[in-house]
Amino acid sequence: MSFTPDSNKPVIVVKENQSGRNELFVDTINGAVMDRQDFVDLIESGNYSGYQISVVNNIATPMSKPDGTTINNLG
C-alpha cells in the first residue's frame, strides 16, 4: 500500500483529546507538527487553503473545506 499526500489537504490528525477534539496535526508533505492553535494560525494566515476555521464550543477548530471527498477530511 502506498500513500500519496493531497497537496491541497496534506494535514492529518495524529492526536485527539479525551473528548475527541483534534489537538495535534502533521503536514504529510513538509513534516511540520502543529498543535491546534498553530494550525489555526497558519490557516488564518493563508498557508493551508484547503482548510477553514469553525468555532466549536467557543474554540477555534480546523476543518477541511468541503470538496465531496471524505478521504481527505480531518479525523
N, C-alpha and C positions, 0 to 999 in steps of 0.2 A: 504494500500500500504506500502511495506517495502523497505528499501534501504540497499543494501549490497555494501560497498566500494570495488572497484577494487584494490587489493593490489599492482598491477603493475602501476596503474594510479589513485592514490587516490585523486588527486587535482582537485578542482572545482574553477571556476571563480565566485567571488561574487561582483566585481565592474569593470565596464568599464569606460573609459573617454568619452568625448563628441564625439570623432571620432570613437569610438568602440574598441579602443585598451584595451586589458585586463590589469588591473592595480592592482587588489587585489585578492588574492587566499587563499583558505583554504584547508589544508590537512584533509580529512574526517576521517582519521584513528587516527592521533595524535592531531588534533585540532589546529595545528600551522597555524597562519595567516601570510601571506607573501605579501610584495609588489612585483612588477615585478622584481626589481633588486635583492631582497633577493632570489626569486625563481630561477632566472637566476644563481646566485652564487651557490645555492645548487645543481642545475642540473649540472653545470660545475664541482662541487666537487664530483660528482658521487652518490649523495644521492637520485636522482629520475631517475632511469634508463629507465622509460617508456616515458621520455620526452627528447627533444633536443632543441637546441637554433638555431634560424634563425635570420638573420639581416634583419629587415624590416624598410625601410626609415632611415637607419643608427642607428636603435635602436635594441639592443639585445632583442629578443622576445621568450618566452617559447612556444613550440609547442609539441603536442602529437606525439610520433613516430607512423607512420602508422602501423596498425595491422588488417585492414579490418573491424573494428567495429567502428561505428560512435558514439555510446552512450557514450564512454569514452574519446571523444575528448574535448579539452578545447573549451569553447564557443566563 
